[in-house]
Amino acid sequence: MRLSSVLPVLIWGRAYRRADLVADLLAAVVVTILLVPQGLAYATLAGLPPEVGLYASIAPVLAYALLGTSRALAVGPVAVLSLMSLTAAGMVAPPGTPAFAEASALLALLSGAMLVLMGVLRLGFLANLLSHPVVSAFISASALLIALSQVRHLLGLPPADGTSAAETIAALARTLPETDAETLAVGGFALLFLAWSRRGAQPLLVRLGLPAAAAAAAARAAPALAVAAGMAAVVLLGLEADGVRTLGAIPAGLPPLALPALEAGRIVPLLLPAFLIALIGFVESVSVAQTLAARRRETVRPDQELVALGAANLAAGLTGGFSVTGGFARSVVNFDAGARTPAAGAFTALGILSAVLFLGPALAPLPHAVLAATIIVSVLSLIDLGVPRTLLAYSRPDFAAYVATALATIAVGVEAGVVAGVLFTIGVTLWRTSRPHVAIVGQVPGTQHYRNVRRHAVITRPEILSVRIDESLSHLNVRTIEAFLLAEIAARPEVRHLVLMCSGINAIDASGLEMLEALTHRLAEAGVLLHLSEVKGPVMDRLRKTRFLAALSGRVFLSQHEAVRTLAEDAPAGHPPPPGRPPHGEARAEADSRPASAGQGGAGPA
């Protein structure tokens, strides 16, 4: 293995130019302005002191810059992982205690170790445990939970226990009469300003004569402007004395370098949450990285991304931080600001470090309500209501998985939502595999193509039954397929040849092989020969290692047309059906038909 494959910095670092340096520095300035309020906000969301959010934006960013393959991904705290960290660490110690902070760092350490191990073992495919509908449902439901959890900060209400929507709403209802008017005014103004700035700031700045690129960069600085305005209001109007809660003094200094206590009593409860955080973080990060890489025709290596994200989380755990991943918002800002290499992330880390060292006292009057507004506006943009509408029209099983994941996340909590999503993803996959699409096919007149008899006017021969199986043969579906084939043969006493068109079969497991062996013997006893056509190379390679081909009653043909032509040489010529009418009197069917009953050919696009 080449060293450059383990350290991608050796690849882009050799070609680093002065133009890259200028572009990366400018991008780092923009992202730093965004990350400071975000880091503070996500730390409070995770139940940690505000400065921890800044700690989590320094060493992890440097680690990813050395090991990551994406040139635009910006790593740091994100809303969903912050909420998951709060829930998981809360099982070990109460939020706000030193033991809770240590549990959060330990959680990052465990998830980082898991990510690195997955990368070394090339287990990037584990991300496929979560389908896109499930990830979308989980993120949307988590965003709703996060927004609800921040409402109390906007209203100046005391902290509440519980992480489910019902618990949060109940706590809000009980304490609503305690709303602080000054806090609501500060938070409400910040919320309205940030919501407007997402759509209205850039067009307004362009109308005022600012170039489009500069207007876009200025619009993204809206959170920093809201933070500055909130602090100014607290200082000038004396709002802290009126009950507006602020961050208070933020300690200046380097992030602490320490290994969390590795005690079994803490590690065991955090193992499952650490794996779920690693899984969600990787899925979110690699999807963002691949999207941005595609815009520049660059490539991202998922297995190396596992290692890089793992190293980032290890760095977070060792420097008093909490779980991190590649964030969508900051990565898009980094990309649009012109970042050309991961060095932009390293410069961003230096900017955050400067903020930790020198801006701590200046951030003391920052209202919690402004940070809450920043979080709410940020996470509400993650809710995509178009996904469930599309799924309902396109795929009912995926829609069911979406609803189940969203409900589990909202009603029980984020961990339950992830587990429900994984289980439903697996369940939907098993359900689809166990109900394979099988079609009886015939020849399209004047061609060598064979298509579904229920969708096309095709030529068939009474003595030859051609069946296309559009799924790999596995223990999940072989009984269904065998029952379908035997029922079709029983319904057609004139059939002497059954040809399985295997163009859609990518693999045959041991159960599938056993089914084919039993099928050839049962058909032979009934006077029917079993043939195969269009068998893929890898499948044929495995079949050659068995006794099946020697025991096969028929032959293996290169193409379906060759099979039908050869088998029909000694049989009466077939007759094409009347134009526009399917053969054998079978009606066309638009609905998807599975081999659930005898005498029914599967429907499909072909």
C-alpha positions, -999 to 999 in steps of 0.1 A, spaced: 0 0 0 14 34 -10 18 60 18 -2 85 -3 -33 63 -2 -32 65 36 -22 102 37 -40 120 9 -22 152 20 9 139 2 -11 140 -31 -26 174 -30 2 189 -9 28 182 -37 8 203 -62 -1 231 -38 3 265 -53 1 302 -42 -33 305 -59 -46 276 -38 -32 292 -7 -51 325 -13 -84 307 -22 -81 284 9 -74 314 32 -104 333 20 -126 302 24 -113 297 59 -122 332 69 -158 327 58 -162 293 74 -146 305 106 -172 333 109 -199 306 104 -183 280 127 -178 301 158 -216 307 165 -224 272 152 -198 256 175 -211 274 205 -247 266 197 -241 229 190 -222 225 223 -251 238 242 -274 215 222 -252 186 233 -255 197 269 -219 208 271 -202 242 279 -201 265 249 -163 264 245 -164 226 239 -180 233 206 -149 253 196 -126 226 209 -144 201 186 -137 224 157 -99 225 160 -81 191 164 -107 171 145 -105 196 115 -67 192 114 -70 154 115 -94 153 86 -72 177 66 -44 152 68 -64 121 61 -96 131 42 -101 126 4 -127 154 0 -113 188 -9 -143 207 3 -158 188 32 -158 209 64 -158 188 96 -171 198 130 -201 195 153 -235 191 136 -270 193 150 -281 157 147 -250 142 162 -251 168 190 -286 156 199 -275 120 197 -245 128 219 -267 144 245 -290 114 246 -262 88 248 -240 106 274 -271 114 294 -274 76 301 -240 77 319 -242 110 338 -265 141 342 -259 169 317 -239 198 330 -216 177 352 -179 169 346 -188 132 343 -212 141 315 -185 160 296 -161 131 300 -188 107 287 -193 129 257 -156 128 249 -155 90 255 -184 86 231 -165 105 204 -135 83 211 -155 51 208 -172 62 176 -139 73 162 -123 39 169 -152 21 153 -149 43 122 -112 37 118 -117 -1 123 -144 0 96 -121 18 73 -92 -5 78 -115 -35 72 -131 -17 42 -166 -19 57 -179 13 40 -208 -8 26 -223 -8 62 -236 27 53 -261 8 31 -278 -3 62 -296 30 60 -316 37 29 -321 73 17 -358 74 28 -347 62 63 -319 88 65 -342 115 53 -369 105 79 -344 104 107 -328 138 99 -362 155 94 -376 140 127 -344 149 146 -345 184 132 -380 187 146 -369 174 180 -339 198 180 -361 228 171 -386 219 198 -358 216 224 -346 251 216 -379 268 220 -374 270 258 -342 290 252 -361 314 230 -387 319 258 -363 320 287 -377 289 303 -358 265 326 -342 233 313 -365 203 308 -359 166 310 -367 141 282 -357 140 245 -390 129 229 -414 153 213 -441 145 237 -419 151 267 -406 184 253 -441 197 245 -454 187 279 -425 205 296 -431 236 275 -468 236 283 -461 234 321 -436 262 321 -451 285 294 -464 311 320 -428 316 331 -418 331 297 -393 360 299 -404 388 277 -369 403 272 -355 369 263 -384 363 238 -378 397 222 -340 390 217 -345 355 205 -375 363 184 -357 392 166 -327 369 159 -350 341 147 -368 364 122 -336 380 110 -319 347 104 -349 332 87 -352 363 64 -314 363 57 -315 328 42 -337 341 13 -338 378 14 -303 390 23 -285 381 -9 -310 396 -33 -312 428 -12 -274 432 -12 -273 426 -50 -299 453 -55 -278 476 -34 -249 472 -58 -228 444 -42 -214 418 -66 -233 385 -65 -203 365 -50 -197 391 -23 -234 393 -15 -236 355 -11 -206 356 13 -221 385 33 -255 367 35 -238 336 50 -223 358 78 -258 365 91 -254 343 121 -223 362 132 -242 395 127 -271 381 148 -246 372 175 -230 406 175 -264 423 176 -275 401 205 -244 408 225 -247 446 218 -283 445 230 -274 428 263 -246 452 270 -263 484 260 -297 477 275 -285 458 305 -307 428 296 -287 403 317 -300 420 349 -335 416 335 -332 378 333 -318 373 298 -294 342 302 -260 346 286 -230 323 280 -210 340 307 -172 339 308 -157 314 284 -123 302 295 -94 311 272 -67 286 265 -58 256 245 -82 226 243 -74 201 271 -54 170 260 -66 140 281 -77 105 276 -112 99 291 -114 72 317 -118 38 300 -141 22 326 -163 -8 316 -193 8 334 -191 38 311 -180 20 279 -206 -7 277 -237 16 277 -221 38 251 -211 10 226 -244 9 207 -249 47 206 -213 51 195 -219 27 165 -251 46 156 -234 79 158 -205 65 136 -231 52 111 -252 83 109 -221 106 108 -205 86 80 -236 85 59 -242 122 62 -205 131 56 -198 109 26 -230 119 9 -221 156 12 -185 149 2 -196 129 -29 -221 156 -39 -195 184 -38 -168 162 -54 -191 155 -84 -194 193 -91 -156 194 -97 -153 160 -112 -132 148 -82 -134 115 -64 -140 105 -28 -128 72 -14 -154 60 12 -131 36 30 -105 63 35 -133 87 45 -141 62 73 -105 65 85 -104 103 82 -137 107 101 -125 82 127 -93 101 132 -114 134 136 -135 118 163 -105 104 180 -90 138 181 -123 153 194 -123 127 222 -87 134 232 -92 172 233 -123 175 254 -147 177 224 -177 155 213 -188 137 182 -182 154 148 -187 148 111 -188 166 78 -216 192 80 -237 201 49 -241 238 56 -205 246 64 -192 223 36 -214 241 10 -201 274 24 -165 261 22 -171 250 -14 -188 282 -25 -162 303 -8 -136 288 -31 -118 262 -10 -95 242 -32 -78 218 -8 -83 204 27 -58 231 38 -88 254 40 -100 232 69 -66 235 86 -67 273 83 -102 272 97 -90 253 127 -63 280 133 -90 306 131 -112 288 157 -81 284 179 -76 321 177 -112 326 188 -107 302 217 -75 320 228 -86 357 224 -124 360 220 -135 342 252 -142 373 273 -158 391 244 -184 363 239 -196 364 276 -227 386 269 -239 363 241 -276 354 248 -286 317 248 -317 328 229 -296 339 199 -278 306 198 -312 289 200 -324 309 171 -293 300 151 -299 263 157 -337 264 149 -331 282 116 -303 258 107 -321 226 115 -355 235 100 -338 237 66 -331 200 70 -367 191 69 -377 179 34 -415 174 31 -412 165 -5 -396 131 3 -427 115 19 -450 128 -9 -427 113 -35 -424 80 -16 -461 77 -12 -466 79 -49 -436 58 -59 -429 32 -33 -453 22 -5 -427 0 13 -402 29 14 -429 52 26 -438 28 54 -401 27 64 -400 66 63 -431 69 85 -419 42 110 -385 59 113 -399 94 118 -425 82 143 -399 62 163 -375 92 164 -402 117 175 -421 94 199 -392 75 216 -359 93 207 -330 94 182 -315 61 191 -348 43 186 -352 61 153 -319 49 140 -326 13 151 -360 14 136 -346 28 104 -320 0 101 -346 -27 109 -370 -13 83 -343 -9 57 -334 -46 62 -370 -56 63 -380 -38 31 -349 -54 14 -358 -89 25 -395 -83 16 -386 -73 -19 -360 -101 -24 -386 -127 -12 -411 -115 -38 -390 -116 -70 -403 -103 -103 -408 -132 -127 -421 -128 -163 -432 -152 -190 -416 -138 -221 -420 -141 -259 -403 -129 -290 -410 -94 -302 -420 -99 -339 -391 -92 -363 -365 -90 -336 -344 -112 -314 -357 -95 -283 -379 -112 -257 -403 -93 -235 -431 -98 -210 -462 -114 -225 -484 -92 -203 -470 -60 -217 -461 -66 -253 -476 -83 -284 -451 -112 -287 -447 -146 -304 -447 -177 -282 -447 -214 -289 -470 -238 -270 -442 -264 -264 -417 -238 -251 -422 -218 -219 -397 -190 -216 -395 -174 -181 -373 -145 -171 -363 -142 -134 -353 -107 -124 -337 -115 -91 -308 -134 -78 -317 -169 -65 -314 -171 -28 -329 -188 2 -353 -159 5 -371 -165 -28 -364 -200 -42 -396 -215 -28 -417 -188 -43 -400 -191 -77 -402 -229 -77 -439 -229 -69 -445 -204 -97 -426 -224 -123 -443 -257 -113 -477 -241 -114 -471 -227 -148 -460 -261 -161 -490 -278 -146 -513 -252 -163 -497 -259 -197 -497 -297 -205 -483 -290 -240 -450 -276 -227 -419 -297 -234 -392 -272 -227 -388 -247 -199 -362 -221 -206 -350 -199 -177 -338 -166 -190 -311 -157 -165 -301 -122 -176 -314 -108 -143 -297 -133 -120 -265 -120 -105 -259 -148 -81 -272 -182 -70 -267 -193 -35 -267 -229 -21 -305 -229 -17 -309 -216 -52 -287 -243 -66 -306 -270 -46 -338 -257 -60 -325 -259 -96 -313 -294 -91 -346 -305 -77 -365 -287 -104 -346 -304 -133 -354 -338 -118 -391 -330 -112 -396 -316 -147 -378 -346 -163 -402 -369 -146 -430 -349 -162 -414 -350 -196 -402 -314 -196 -365 -304 -202 -350 -275 -182 -327 -251 -201 -309 -220 -192 -301 -190 -213 -281 -158 -209 -263 -169 -178 -238 -143 -166 -201 -152 -165 -196 -151 -127 -228 -173 -122 -216 -198 -148 -182 -200 -132 -197 -211 -99 -221 -235 -116 -192 -252 -133 -178 -261 -99 -208 -282 -92 -225 -313 -106 -256 -293 -117 -246 -288 -153 -239 -325 -157 -273 -333 -143 -292 -306 -162 -318 -323 -184 -315 -296 -211 -288 -272 -223 -273 -238 -216 -277 -213 -244 -258 -181 -250 -290 -161 -258 -327 -166 -254 -333 -163 -291 -308 -191 -298 -326 -213 -272 -360 -208 -288 -348 -212 -323 -328 -244 -315 -356 -260 -295 -382 -251 -322 -364 -266 -351 -382 -299 -348 -415 -284 -336 -444 -268 -355 -438 -232 -364 -452 -206 -340 -477 -180 -352 -476 -143 -342 -506 -130 -324 -530 -105 -340 -516 -69 -339 -521 -52 -305 -532 -84 -287 -511 -105 -263 -507 -142 -271 -527 -170 -257 -556 -146 -249 -537 -131 -219 -546 -95 -212 -521 -67 -207 -515 -57 -171 -501 -24 -158 -500 -34 -122 -469 -51 -108 -476 -88 -107 -455 -111 -85 -453 -149 -87 -478 -153 -59 -504 -174 -78 -504 -199 -106 -511 -191 -142 -499 -155 -139 -468 -140 -156 -450 -113 -138 -453 -77 -151 -425 -53 -155 -411 -26 -177 -397 -53 -201 
